[in-house]
Amino acid sequence: MNGVRVTPARRRRVYTIWTVWFVTLLAWLAGGVGAQTAPAIDADPTMVKGAPTAPVTIVEFSDYQ
Amino acid sequence: MKEYDGRVRLVFKDLPLPSHALARPAHEAARCAGALGRYWPYHDKLFAAQPDFQRADLVRYATDLGLPREAFERCLDERRFASSVEADVAQARALGVRSTPTFFINGRPLVGAQPVENFRGVIDDALRTTR
């Protein structure tokens, strides 16, 4: 009607673009939320107290003085 | 910690503040003690003895705990754990930690020496959400 023909190839391309965009958005959101709730902090095993399977981890940044 | 036995683990991270000139060697000394198998007793000794952190003090605390003097001194003098302490400082900076003590309880920050009830509240919340 308006002169734009929607061919199956064009439909597939649009679908692929939207899928990639949507997956990227989901990954970005998941990464952002994860970083906010539990920052990844590595640990030296000698400086850890308590069961490795404990559901709660307290990370303490401290100074001896 | 006893109260939450098996449900909570503690990770200690070094954050010697620049305003405390003797803190950094003390942190490195604690890691040397850890390499020799006595991290936590040495850690507790440092907290009890602050601010006496001259080299002679650090060595005496180690020998008091039965650590081999020569191996401890070598570790301390070689500054074997300087980069490990620095890595913790860099990590603290990256997380926006500006003062000590700063805690993260399952990622939730708690800044300063807080009353024990505040810790209980955050820990109990964390336990509830991980159930």
N, CA and C atoms of all chains as a GROMACS GRO file, in nm:
protein
  588
    1MET      N    1   0.081  -0.120   0.000
    1MET     CA    2   0.000   0.000   0.000
    1MET      C    3   0.085   0.126   0.000
    2ASN      N    4   0.184   0.130   0.091
    2ASN     CA    5   0.271   0.247   0.094
    2ASN      C    6   0.399   0.223   0.016
    3GLY      N    7   0.404   0.119  -0.056
    3GLY     CA    8   0.519   0.094  -0.142
    3GLY      C    9   0.629   0.011  -0.079
    4VAL      N   10   0.618  -0.023   0.052
    4VAL     CA   11   0.722  -0.104   0.118
    4VAL      C   12   0.678  -0.249   0.117
    5ARG      N   13   0.759  -0.330   0.054
    5ARG     CA   14   0.724  -0.473   0.046
    5ARG      C   15   0.798  -0.548   0.156
    6VAL      N   16   0.723  -0.623   0.240
    6VAL     CA   17   0.786  -0.701   0.347
    6VAL      C   18   0.810  -0.842   0.296
    7THR      N   19   0.932  -0.864   0.256
    7THR     CA   20   0.967  -0.996   0.206
    7THR      C   21   1.003  -1.087   0.323
    8PRO      N   22   0.997  -1.217   0.307
    8PRO     CA   23   1.036  -1.309   0.416
    8PRO      C   24   1.180  -1.283   0.464
    9ALA      N   25   1.269  -1.248   0.372
    9ALA     CA   26   1.410  -1.223   0.409
    9ALA      C   27   1.418  -1.100   0.499
   10ARG      N   28   1.344  -0.998   0.464
   10ARG     CA   29   1.344  -0.874   0.545
   10ARG      C   30   1.285  -0.902   0.683
   11ARG      N   31   1.178  -0.983   0.688
   11ARG     CA   32   1.115  -1.016   0.815
   11ARG      C   33   1.214  -1.090   0.906
   12ARG      N   34   1.290  -1.185   0.844
   12ARG     CA   35   1.390  -1.262   0.921
   12ARG      C   36   1.497  -1.169   0.979
   13ARG      N   37   1.540  -1.072   0.897
   13ARG     CA   38   1.647  -0.980   0.939
   13ARG      C   39   1.600  -0.895   1.057
   14VAL      N   40   1.476  -0.844   1.046
   14VAL     CA   41   1.420  -0.762   1.154
   14VAL      C   42   1.407  -0.846   1.282
   15TYR      N   43   1.362  -0.970   1.265
   15TYR     CA   44   1.345  -1.059   1.381
   15TYR      C   45   1.481  -1.083   1.447
   16THR      N   46   1.585  -1.108   1.367
   16THR     CA   47   1.720  -1.134   1.422
   16THR      C   48   1.773  -1.012   1.497
   17ILE      N   49   1.754  -0.894   1.437
   17ILE     CA   50   1.802  -0.771   1.502
   17ILE      C   51   1.734  -0.753   1.636
   18TRP      N   52   1.601  -0.772   1.639
   18TRP     CA   53   1.528  -0.755   1.765
   18TRP      C   54   1.569  -0.858   1.869
   19THR      N   55   1.592  -0.982   1.826
   19THR     CA   56   1.633  -1.088   1.920
   19THR      C   57   1.769  -1.054   1.981
   20VAL      N   58   1.864  -1.014   1.898
   20VAL     CA   59   1.999  -0.979   1.947
   20VAL      C   60   1.990  -0.862   2.045
   21TRP      N   61   1.910  -0.764   2.009
   21TRP     CA   62   1.895  -0.646   2.094
   21TRP      C   63   1.835  -0.685   2.230
   22PHE      N   64   1.733  -0.770   2.226
   22PHE     CA   65   1.662  -0.811   2.348
   22PHE      C   66   1.755  -0.895   2.439
   23VAL      N   67   1.830  -0.988   2.380
   23VAL     CA   68   1.923  -1.073   2.459
   23VAL      C   69   2.032  -0.986   2.522
   24THR      N   70   2.083  -0.889   2.445
   24THR     CA   71   2.186  -0.798   2.497
   24THR      C   72   2.132  -0.719   2.615
   25LEU      N   73   2.008  -0.671   2.602
   25LEU     CA   74   1.945  -0.594   2.710
   25LEU      C   75   1.931  -0.681   2.836
   26LEU      N   76   1.886  -0.805   2.818
   26LEU     CA   77   1.870  -0.897   2.933
   26LEU      C   78   2.005  -0.921   3.002
   27ALA      N   79   2.109  -0.945   2.922
   27ALA     CA   80   2.242  -0.973   2.977
   27ALA      C   81   2.293  -0.851   3.054
   28TRP      N   82   2.269  -0.732   2.998
   28TRP     CA   83   2.314  -0.609   3.063
   28TRP      C   84   2.241  -0.590   3.196
   29LEU      N   85   2.110  -0.613   3.196
   29LEU     CA   86   2.031  -0.599   3.318
   29LEU      C   87   2.077  -0.699   3.424
   30ALA      N   88   2.097  -0.823   3.384
   30ALA     CA   89   2.140  -0.927   3.479
   30ALA      C   90   2.275  -0.891   3.538
   31GLY      N   91   2.368  -0.846   3.456
   31GLY     CA   92   2.501  -0.807   3.504
   31GLY      C   93   2.493  -0.691   3.599
   32GLY      N   94   2.413  -0.592   3.568
   32GLY     CA   95   2.400  -0.473   3.652
   32GLY      C   96   2.342  -0.504   3.787
   33VAL      N   97   2.235  -0.583   3.791
   33VAL     CA   98   2.170  -0.618   3.917
   33VAL      C   99   2.265  -0.702   4.002
   34GLY      N  100   2.332  -0.799   3.938
   34GLY     CA  101   2.425  -0.883   4.011
   34GLY      C  102   2.534  -0.802   4.076
   35ALA      N  103   2.587  -0.704   4.001
   35ALA     CA  104   2.697  -0.624   4.054
   35ALA      C  105   2.651  -0.541   4.172
   36GLN      N  106   2.525  -0.502   4.169
   36GLN     CA  107   2.475  -0.417   4.276
   36GLN      C  108   2.453  -0.496   4.405
   37THR      N  109   2.403  -0.618   4.392
   37THR     CA  110   2.368  -0.693   4.513
   37THR      C  111   2.487  -0.767   4.572
   38ALA      N  112   2.578  -0.814   4.490
   38ALA     CA  113   2.690  -0.890   4.545
   38ALA      C  114   2.817  -0.864   4.464
   39PRO      N  115   2.892  -0.761   4.502
   39PRO     CA  116   3.015  -0.735   4.428
   39PRO      C  117   3.109  -0.854   4.440
   40ALA      N  118   3.168  -0.893   4.329
   40ALA     CA  119   3.259  -1.008   4.332
   40ALA      C  120   3.387  -0.969   4.406
   41ILE      N  121   3.413  -1.037   4.516
   41ILE     CA  122   3.532  -1.006   4.595
   41ILE      C  123   3.608  -1.138   4.616
   42ASP      N  124   3.730  -1.141   4.568
   42ASP     CA  125   3.809  -1.263   4.584
   42ASP      C  126   3.858  -1.274   4.729
   43ALA      N  127   3.899  -1.395   4.767
   43ALA     CA  128   3.941  -1.415   4.905
   43ALA      C  129   4.065  -1.503   4.912
   44ASP      N  130   4.160  -1.461   4.996
   44ASP     CA  131   4.276  -1.546   5.024
   44ASP      C  132   4.227  -1.651   5.124
   45PRO      N  133   4.240  -1.780   5.094
   45PRO     CA  134   4.184  -1.884   5.183
   45PRO      C  135   4.235  -1.876   5.327
   46THR      N  136   4.357  -1.826   5.347
   46THR     CA  137   4.408  -1.818   5.485
   46THR      C  138   4.338  -1.708   5.564
   47MET      N  139   4.270  -1.618   5.494
   47MET     CA  140   4.207  -1.504   5.560
   47MET      C  141   4.055  -1.521   5.564
   48VAL      N  142   4.012  -1.645   5.561
   48VAL     CA  143   3.868  -1.676   5.564
   48VAL      C  144   3.839  -1.763   5.686
   49LYS      N  145   3.732  -1.729   5.755
   49LYS     CA  146   3.688  -1.803   5.873
   49LYS      C  147   3.546  -1.851   5.848
   50GLY      N  148   3.518  -1.976   5.882
   50GLY     CA  149   3.381  -2.026   5.868
   50GLY      C  150   3.366  -2.123   5.753
   51ALA      N  151   3.250  -2.186   5.750
   51ALA     CA  152   3.224  -2.291   5.651
   51ALA      C  153   3.217  -2.234   5.509
   52PRO      N  154   3.285  -2.298   5.413
   52PRO     CA  155   3.280  -2.249   5.274
   52PRO      C  156   3.139  -2.255   5.216
   53THR      N  157   3.054  -2.339   5.275
   53THR     CA  158   2.916  -2.355   5.224
   53THR      C  159   2.818  -2.259   5.292
   54ALA      N  160   2.868  -2.175   5.383
   54ALA     CA  161   2.779  -2.083   5.456
   54ALA      C  162   2.702  -1.995   5.357
   55PRO      N  163   2.572  -1.976   5.380
   55PRO     CA  164   2.493  -1.896   5.285
   55PRO      C  165   2.522  -1.745   5.293
   56VAL      N  166   2.582  -1.702   5.406
   56VAL     CA  167   2.611  -1.559   5.420
   56VAL      C  168   2.764  -1.538   5.430
   57THR      N  169   2.812  -1.442   5.351
   57THR     CA  170   2.954  -1.407   5.356
   57THR      C  171   2.968  -1.262   5.399
   58ILE      N  172   3.047  -1.242   5.504
   58ILE     CA  173   3.078  -1.107   5.548
   58ILE      C  174   3.220  -1.076   5.502
   59VAL      N  175   3.233  -0.972   5.422
   59VAL     CA  176   3.366  -0.927   5.380
   59VAL      C  177   3.398  -0.803   5.462
   60GLU      N  178   3.511  -0.807   5.530
   60GLU     CA  179   3.549  -0.694   5.615
   60GLU      C  180   3.676  -0.630   5.560
   61PHE      N  181   3.667  -0.504   5.523
   61PHE     CA  182   3.786  -0.425   5.487
   61PHE      C  183   3.826  -0.350   5.613
   62SER      N  184   3.945  -0.380   5.663
   62SER     CA  185   3.983  -0.318   5.789
   62SER      C  186   4.130  -0.282   5.793
   63ASP      N  187   4.162  -0.200   5.892
   63ASP     CA  188   4.297  -0.148   5.912
   63ASP      C  189   4.338  -0.189   6.053
   64TYR      N  190   4.462  -0.232   6.070
   64TYR     CA  191   4.502  -0.277   6.203
   64TYR      C  192   4.522  -0.162   6.301
   65GLN      N  193   4.536  -0.041   6.249
   65GLN     CA  194   4.568   0.067   6.341
   65GLN      C  195   4.449   0.154   6.374
   66MET      N  196   3.008  -1.468   6.547
   66MET     CA  197   3.031  -1.578   6.453
   66MET      C  198   2.979  -1.710   6.510
   67LYS      N  199   3.001  -1.733   6.639
   67LYS     CA  200   2.958  -1.860   6.702
   67LYS      C  201   2.806  -1.877   6.689
   68GLU      N  202   2.738  -1.763   6.710
   68GLU     CA  203   2.591  -1.763   6.704
   68GLU      C  204   2.541  -1.812   6.568
   69TYR      N  205   2.619  -1.784   6.462
   69TYR     CA  206   2.578  -1.818   6.326
   69TYR      C  207   2.663  -1.932   6.268
   70ASP      N  208   2.711  -2.016   6.356
   70ASP     CA  209   2.801  -2.124   6.316
   70ASP      C  210   2.747  -2.203   6.196
   71GLY      N  211   2.831  -2.212   6.092
   71GLY     CA  212   2.793  -2.287   5.973
   71GLY      C  213   2.710  -2.207   5.874
   72ARG      N  214   2.660  -2.092   5.917
   72ARG     CA  215   2.573  -2.012   5.829
   72ARG      C  216   2.639  -1.884   5.780
   73VAL      N  217   2.750  -1.848   5.847
   73VAL     CA  218   2.819  -1.724   5.810
   73VAL      C  219   2.969  -1.750   5.799
   74ARG      N  220   3.030  -1.695   5.697
   74ARG     CA  221   3.176  -1.700   5.690
   74ARG      C  222   3.228  -1.558   5.677
   75LEU      N  223   3.349  -1.538   5.730
   75LEU     CA  224   3.409  -1.405   5.733
   75LEU      C  225   3.533  -1.402   5.644
   76VAL      N  226   3.540  -1.302   5.560
   76VAL     CA  227   3.656  -1.282   5.474
   76VAL      C  228   3.721  -1.150   5.515
   77PHE      N  229   3.846  -1.157   5.557
   77PHE     CA  230   3.915  -1.033   5.596
   77PHE      C  231   3.994  -0.979   5.478
   78LYS      N  232   3.983  -0.849   5.457
   78LYS     CA  233   4.057  -0.783   5.349
   78LYS      C  234   4.139  -0.670   5.407
   79ASP      N  235   4.263  -0.657   5.356
   79ASP     CA  236   4.354  -0.555   5.406
   79ASP      C  237   4.323  -0.417   5.351
   80LEU      N  238   4.308  -0.323   5.441
   80LEU     CA  239   4.294  -0.184   5.395
   80LEU      C  240   4.372  -0.090   5.488
   81PRO      N  241   4.506  -0.097   5.480
   81PRO     CA  242   4.586  -0.006   5.562
   81PRO      C  243   4.568   0.137   5.512
   82LEU      N  244   4.529   0.225   5.601
   82LEU     CA  245   4.505   0.364   5.559
   82LEU      C  246   4.638   0.440   5.554
   83PRO      N  247   4.651   0.529   5.456
   83PRO     CA  248   4.779   0.602   5.443
   83PRO      C  249   4.813   0.684   5.568
   84SER      N  250   4.711   0.723   5.644
   84SER     CA  251   4.736   0.804   5.764
   84SER      C  252   4.800   0.722   5.877
   85HIS      N  253   4.798   0.591   5.863
   85HIS     CA  254   4.859   0.504   5.965
   85HIS      C  255   4.989   0.446   5.910
   86ALA      N  256   5.098   0.512   5.943
   86ALA     CA  257   5.227   0.480   5.882
   86ALA      C  258   5.269   0.335   5.904
   87LEU      N  259   5.236   0.277   6.019
   87LEU     CA  260   5.285   0.142   6.049
   87LEU      C  261   5.183   0.033   6.016
   88ALA      N  262   5.072   0.074   5.962
   88ALA     CA  263   4.967  -0.025   5.934
   88ALA      C  264   5.006  -0.120   5.822
   89ARG      N  265   5.066  -0.067   5.716
   89ARG     CA  266   5.096  -0.152   5.600
   89ARG      C  267   5.191  -0.267   5.636
   90PRO      N  268   5.304  -0.238   5.706
   90PRO     CA  269   5.389  -0.351   5.747
   90PRO      C  270   5.315  -0.451   5.835
   91ALA      N  271   5.222  -0.401   5.917
   91ALA     CA  272   5.145  -0.492   6.003
   91ALA      C  273   5.058  -0.586   5.918
   92HIS      N  274   4.996  -0.531   5.814
   92HIS     CA  275   4.913  -0.614   5.725
   92HIS      C  276   4.999  -0.717   5.652
   93GLU      N  277   5.116  -0.673   5.609
   93GLU     CA  278   5.206  -0.767   5.540
   93GLU      C  279   5.253  -0.875   5.637
   94ALA      N  280   5.279  -0.835   5.762
   94ALA     CA  281   5.324  -0.930   5.865
   94ALA      C  282   5.216  -1.035   5.890
   95ALA      N  283   5.091  -0.992   5.893
   95ALA     CA  284   4.981  -1.087   5.918
   95ALA      C  285   4.976  -1.191   5.806
   96ARG      N  286   4.999  -1.146   5.684
   96ARG     CA  287   4.998  -1.241   5.572
   96ARG      C  288   5.116  -1.337   5.581
   97CYS      N  289   5.231  -1.286   5.631
   97CYS     CA  290   5.347  -1.376   5.652
   97CYS      C  291   5.310  -1.481   5.756
   98ALA      N  292   5.243  -1.438   5.862
   98ALA     CA  293   5.199  -1.532   5.965
   98ALA      C  294   5.102  -1.634   5.903
   99GLY      N  295   5.018  -1.587   5.813
   99GLY     CA  296   4.924  -1.676   5.745
   99GLY      C  297   4.997  -1.781   5.660
  100ALA      N  298   5.102  -1.735   5.592
  100ALA     CA  299   5.179  -1.829   5.508
  100ALA      C  300   5.246  -1.935   5.595
  101LEU      N  301   5.270  -1.899   5.722
  101LEU     CA  302   5.333  -1.994   5.815
  101LEU      C  303   5.227  -2.066   5.900
  102GLY      N  304   5.101  -2.046   5.865
  102GLY     CA  305   4.994  -2.125   5.928
  102GLY      C  306   4.925  -2.064   6.048
  103ARG      N  307   4.952  -1.935   6.081
  103ARG     CA  308   4.888  -1.877   6.200
  103ARG      C  309   4.826  -1.741   6.169
  104TYR      N  310   4.748  -1.734   6.063
  104TYR     CA  311   4.694  -1.602   6.027
  104TYR      C  312   4.604  -1.544   6.136
  105TRP      N  313   4.501  -1.617   6.178
  105TRP     CA  314   4.401  -1.560   6.269
  105TRP      C  315   4.456  -1.529   6.407
  106PRO      N  316   4.538  -1.616   6.467
  106PRO     CA  317   4.595  -1.578   6.598
  106PRO      C  318   4.680  -1.451   6.588
  107TYR      N  319   4.755  -1.438   6.478
  107TYR     CA  320   4.839  -1.319   6.460
  107TYR      C  321   4.751  -1.196   6.437
  108HIS      N  322   4.648  -1.210   6.359
  108HIS     CA  323   4.551  -1.105   6.331
  108HIS      C  324   4.492  -1.053   6.464
  109ASP      N  325   4.451  -1.146   6.550
  109ASP     CA  326   4.392  -1.107   6.679
  109ASP      C  327   4.495  -1.036   6.766
  110LYS      N  328   4.618  -1.084   6.757
  110LYS     CA  329   4.725  -1.022   6.837
  110LYS      C  330   4.749  -0.877   6.792
  111LEU      N  331   4.745  -0.855   6.662
  111LEU     CA  332   4.766  -0.719   6.610
  111LEU      C  333   4.655  -0.625   6.659
  112PHE      N  334   4.532  -0.670   6.656
  112PHE     CA  335   4.422  -0.585   6.702
  112PHE      C  336   4.438  -0.553   6.851
  113ALA      N  337   4.487  -0.652   6.926
  113ALA     CA  338   4.504  -0.631   7.070
  113ALA      C  339   4.622  -0.539   7.098
  114ALA      N  340   4.722  -0.542   7.011
  114ALA     CA  341   4.847  -0.469   7.038
  114ALA      C  342   4.854  -0.332   6.972
  115GLN      N  343   4.756  -0.295   6.890
  115GLN     CA  344   4.766  -0.168   6.817
  115GLN      C  345   4.785  -0.050   6.915
  116PRO      N  346   4.867   0.048   6.885
  116PRO     CA  347   4.937   0.071   6.757
  116PRO      C  348   5.085   0.032   6.762
  117ASP      N  349   5.123  -0.067   6.842
  117ASP     CA  350   5.265  -0.104   6.852
  117ASP      C  351   5.305  -0.196   6.738
  118PHE      N  352   5.342  -0.136   6.626
  118PHE     CA  353   5.372  -0.214   6.506
  118PHE      C  354   5.512  -0.187   6.452
  119GLN      N  355   5.608  -0.158   6.541
  119GLN     CA  356   5.746  -0.146   6.494
  119GLN      C  357   5.790  -0.285   6.451
  120ARG      N  358   5.894  -0.292   6.370
  120ARG     CA  359   5.939  -0.423   6.319
  120ARG      C  360   5.964  -0.520   6.435
  121ALA      N  361   6.032  -0.473   6.540
  121ALA     CA  362   6.064  -0.561   6.653
  121ALA      C  363   5.936  -0.615   6.717
  122ASP      N  364   5.831  -0.531   6.723
  122ASP     CA  365   5.703  -0.576   6.780
  122ASP      C  366   5.643  -0.687   6.693
  123LEU      N  367   5.643  -0.662   6.562
  123LEU     CA  368   5.583  -0.760   6.469
  123LEU      C  369   5.651  -0.895   6.479
  124VAL      N  370   5.784  -0.891   6.493
  124VAL     CA  371   5.861  -1.017   6.504
  124VAL      C  372   5.831  -1.084   6.638
  125ARG      N  373   5.823  -1.003   6.744
  125ARG     CA  374   5.796  -1.060   6.877
  125ARG      C  375   5.658  -1.129   6.880
  126TYR      N  376   5.558  -1.066   6.819
  126TYR     CA  377   5.424  -1.128   6.818
  126TYR      C  378   5.430  -1.264   6.747
  127ALA      N  379   5.512  -1.268   6.641
  127ALA     CA  380   5.523  -1.394   6.566
  127ALA      C  381   5.589  -1.502   6.653
  128THR      N  382   5.698  -1.466   6.719
  128THR     CA  383   5.767  -1.568   6.800
  128THR      C  384   5.682  -1.607   6.921
  129ASP      N  385   5.604  -1.512   6.973
  129ASP     CA  386   5.512  -1.544   7.084
  129ASP      C  387   5.414  -1.654   7.042
  130LEU      N  388   5.380  -1.652   6.915
  130LEU     CA  389   5.284  -1.752   6.864
  130LEU      C  390   5.354  -1.880   6.818
  131GLY      N  391   5.484  -1.882   6.837
  131GLY     CA  392   5.558  -2.004   6.801
  131GLY      C  393   5.598  -2.012   6.655
  132LEU      N  394   5.592  -1.900   6.583
  132LEU     CA  395   5.631  -1.902   6.442
  132LEU      C  396   5.784  -1.900   6.432
  133PRO      N  397   5.839  -1.964   6.329
  133PRO     CA  398   5.985  -1.965   6.312
  133PRO      C  399   6.037  -1.824   6.280
  134ARG      N  400   6.119  -1.773   6.369
  134ARG     CA  401   6.164  -1.634   6.361
  134ARG      C  402   6.230  -1.601   6.226
  135GLU      N  403   6.321  -1.687   6.185
  135GLU     CA  404   6.398  -1.656   6.063
  135GLU      C  405   6.308  -1.649   5.939
  136ALA      N  406   6.221  -1.746   5.928
  136ALA     CA  407   6.131  -1.750   5.810
  136ALA      C  408   6.037  -1.630   5.812
  137PHE      N  409   5.990  -1.594   5.931
  137PHE     CA  410   5.900  -1.480   5.942
  137PHE      C  411   5.972  -1.350   5.904
  138GLU      N  412   6.093  -1.333   5.958
  138GLU     CA  413   6.170  -1.210   5.929
  138GLU      C  414   6.201  -1.200   5.780
  139ARG      N  415   6.235  -1.313   5.720
  139ARG     CA  416   6.267  -1.312   5.577
  139ARG      C  417   6.145  -1.267   5.496
  140CYS      N  418   6.032  -1.322   5.530
  140CYS     CA  419   5.907  -1.287   5.461
  140CYS      C  420   5.877  -1.138   5.476
  141LEU      N  421   5.895  -1.091   5.598
  141LEU     CA  422   5.865  -0.949   5.628
  141LEU      C  423   5.962  -0.856   5.554
  142ASP      N  424   6.092  -0.890   5.562
  142ASP     CA  425   6.194  -0.803   5.501
  142ASP      C  426   6.189  -0.805   5.348
  143GLU      N  427   6.148  -0.918   5.293
  143GLU     CA  428   6.136  -0.926   5.146
  143GLU      C  429   6.007  -0.861   5.096
  144ARG      N  430   5.923  -0.826   5.190
  144ARG     CA  431   5.790  -0.770   5.159
  144ARG      C  432   5.717  -0.861   5.060
  145ARG      N  433   5.715  -0.988   5.098
  145ARG     CA  434   5.661  -1.092   5.009
  145ARG      C  435   5.514  -1.070   4.974
  146PHE      N  436   5.441  -1.007   5.065
  146PHE     CA  437   5.297  -0.992   5.042
  146PHE      C  438   5.255  -0.847   5.014
  147ALA      N  439   5.354  -0.764   4.980
  147ALA     CA  440   5.322  -0.623   4.952
  147ALA      C  441   5.219  -0.611   4.840
  148SER      N  442   5.236  -0.691   4.735
  148SER     CA  443   5.144  -0.678   4.620
  148SER      C  444   5.005  -0.732   4.655
  149SER      N  445   4.999  -0.832   4.743
  149SER     CA  446   4.868  -0.886   4.783
  149SER      C  447   4.790  -0.781   4.863
  150VAL      N  448   4.862  -0.713   4.954
  150VAL     CA  449   4.796  -0.608   5.033
  150VAL      C  450   4.751  -0.496   4.938
  151GLU      N  451   4.836  -0.462   4.844
  151GLU     CA  452   4.802  -0.356   4.749
  151GLU      C  453   4.681  -0.396   4.665
  152ALA      N  454   4.671  -0.523   4.631
  152ALA     CA  455   4.555  -0.570   4.552
  152ALA      C  456   4.426  -0.549   4.632
  153ASP      N  457   4.431  -0.574   4.762
  153ASP     CA  458   4.311  -0.551   4.846
  153ASP      C  459   4.276  -0.402   4.851
  154VAL      N  460   4.381  -0.320   4.862
  154VAL     CA  461   4.358  -0.174   4.866
  154VAL      C  462   4.292  -0.129   4.735
  155ALA      N  463   4.342  -0.181   4.624
  155ALA     CA  464   4.286  -0.144   4.493
  155ALA      C  465   4.140  -0.191   4.482
  156GLN      N  466   4.114  -0.310   4.536
  156GLN     CA  467   3.978  -0.363   4.530
  156GLN      C  468   3.883  -0.277   4.614
  157ALA      N  469   3.933  -0.237   4.732
  157ALA     CA  470   3.852  -0.149   4.818
  157ALA      C  471   3.819  -0.020   4.744
  158ARG      N  472   3.920   0.035   4.679
  158ARG     CA  473   3.901   0.160   4.605
  158ARG      C  474   3.795   0.140   4.496
  159ALA      N  475   3.806   0.029   4.425
  159ALA     CA  476   3.712   0.000   4.316
  159ALA      C  477   3.569  -0.014   4.367
  160LEU      N  478   3.556  -0.060   4.491
  160LEU     CA  479   3.421  -0.078   4.549
  160LEU      C  480   3.371   0.048   4.616
  161GLY      N  481   3.456   0.151   4.617
  161GLY     CA  482   3.414   0.278   4.678
  161GLY      C  483   3.430   0.282   4.829
  162VAL      N  484   3.511   0.190   4.883
  162VAL     CA  485   3.534   0.189   5.028
  162VAL      C  486   3.631   0.302   5.063
  163ARG      N  487   3.590   0.386   5.158
  163ARG     CA  488   3.673   0.501   5.193
  163ARG      C  489   3.717   0.501   5.338
  164SER      N  490   3.653   0.420   5.420
  164SER     CA  491   3.691   0.420   5.561
  164SER      C  492   3.688   0.278   5.617
  165THR      N  493   3.749   0.263   5.733
  165THR     CA  494   3.752   0.131   5.796
  165THR      C  495   3.684   0.138   5.932
  166PRO      N  496   3.621   0.031   5.976
  166PRO     CA  497   3.596  -0.089   5.895
  166PRO      C  498   3.475  -0.070   5.804
  167THR      N  499   3.481  -0.134   5.688
  167THR     CA  500   3.364  -0.140   5.599
  167THR      C  501   3.334  -0.287   5.573
  168PHE      N  502   3.209  -0.323   5.587
  168PHE     CA  503   3.168  -0.463   5.570
  168PHE      C  504   3.075  -0.473   5.450
  169PHE      N  505   3.079  -0.589   5.386
  169PHE     CA  506   2.979  -0.624   5.286
  169PHE      C  507   2.917  -0.756   5.331
  170ILE      N  508   2.788  -0.752   5.359
  170ILE     CA  509   2.721  -0.874   5.403
  170ILE      C  510   2.635  -0.923   5.288
  171ASN      N  511   2.681  -1.029   5.224
  171ASN     CA  512   2.622  -1.075   5.096
  171ASN      C  513   2.605  -0.958   5.000
  172GLY      N  514   2.706  -0.875   4.996
  172GLY     CA  515   2.707  -0.762   4.903
  172GLY      C  516   2.649  -0.633   4.956
  173ARG      N  517   2.580  -0.640   5.071
  173ARG     CA  518   2.517  -0.518   5.125
  173ARG      C  519   2.617  -0.446   5.216
  174PRO      N  520   2.649  -0.320   5.184
  174PRO     CA  521   2.752  -0.251   5.263
  174PRO      C  522   2.704  -0.207   5.401
  175LEU      N  523   2.796  -0.212   5.496
  175LEU     CA  524   2.771  -0.166   5.632
  175LEU      C  525   2.900  -0.094   5.673
  176VAL      N  526   2.890   0.036   5.694
  176VAL     CA  527   3.011   0.116   5.715
  176VAL      C  528   3.027   0.155   5.861
  177GLY      N  529   3.149   0.136   5.912
  177GLY     CA  530   3.182   0.180   6.048
  177GLY      C  531   3.160   0.072   6.151
  178ALA      N  532   3.210   0.102   6.271
  178ALA     CA  533   3.193   0.007   6.382
  178ALA      C  534   3.050   0.019   6.433
  179GLN      N  535   2.966  -0.069   6.387
  179GLN     CA  536   2.822  -0.061   6.416
  179GLN      C  537   2.787  -0.146   6.539
  180PRO      N  538   2.678  -0.114   6.607
  180PRO     CA  539   2.633  -0.200   6.716
  180PRO      C  540   2.602  -0.340   6.664
  181VAL      N  541   2.622  -0.438   6.748
  181VAL     CA  542   2.606  -0.578   6.706
  181VAL      C  543   2.464  -0.607   6.654
  182GLU      N  544   2.365  -0.531   6.705
  182GLU     CA  545   2.225  -0.552   6.661
  182GLU      C  546   2.212  -0.522   6.511
  183ASN      N  547   2.286  -0.422   6.464
  183ASN     CA  548   2.279  -0.387   6.322
  183ASN      C  549   2.330  -0.503   6.236
  184PHE      N  550   2.439  -0.566   6.284
  184PHE     CA  551   2.492  -0.682   6.211
  184PHE      C  552   2.390  -0.795   6.210
  185ARG      N  553   2.332  -0.820   6.329
  185ARG     CA  554   2.232  -0.927   6.339
  185ARG      C  555   2.119  -0.903   6.239
  186GLY      N  556   2.073  -0.778   6.232
  186GLY     CA  557   1.962  -0.744   6.143
  186GLY      C  558   1.995  -0.776   5.998
  187VAL      N  559   2.113  -0.732   5.953
  187VAL     CA  560   2.151  -0.753   5.813
  187VAL      C  561   2.177  -0.902   5.785
  188ILE      N  562   2.243  -0.969   5.882
  188ILE     CA  563   2.271  -1.112   5.863
  188ILE      C  564   2.140  -1.191   5.858
  189ASP      N  565   2.049  -1.161   5.950
  189ASP     CA  566   1.920  -1.234   5.952
  189ASP      C  567   1.843  -1.210   5.822
  190ASP      N  568   1.845  -1.087   5.773
  190ASP     CA  569   1.781  -1.056   5.644
  190ASP      C  570   1.841  -1.141   5.533
  191ALA      N  571   1.976  -1.144   5.531
  191ALA     CA  572   2.046  -1.220   5.427
  191ALA      C  573   2.012  -1.368   5.437
  192LEU      N  574   2.004  -1.420   5.560
  192LEU     CA  575   1.970  -1.561   5.577
  192LEU      C  576   1.828  -1.591   5.529
  193ARG      N  577   1.738  -1.497   5.556
  193ARG     CA  578   1.599  -1.514   5.511
  193ARG      C  579   1.591  -1.519   5.359
  194THR      N  580   1.665  -1.431   5.292
  194THR     CA  581   1.654  -1.424   5.146
  194THR      C  582   1.727  -1.539   5.077
  195THR      N  583   1.823  -1.603   5.148
  195THR     CA  584   1.893  -1.715   5.083
  195THR      C  585   1.824  -1.848   5.110
  196ARG      N  586   1.720  -1.848   5.193
  196ARG     CA  587   1.648  -1.971   5.227
  196ARG      C  588   1.574  -2.030   5.108
   0.00000   0.00000   0.00000
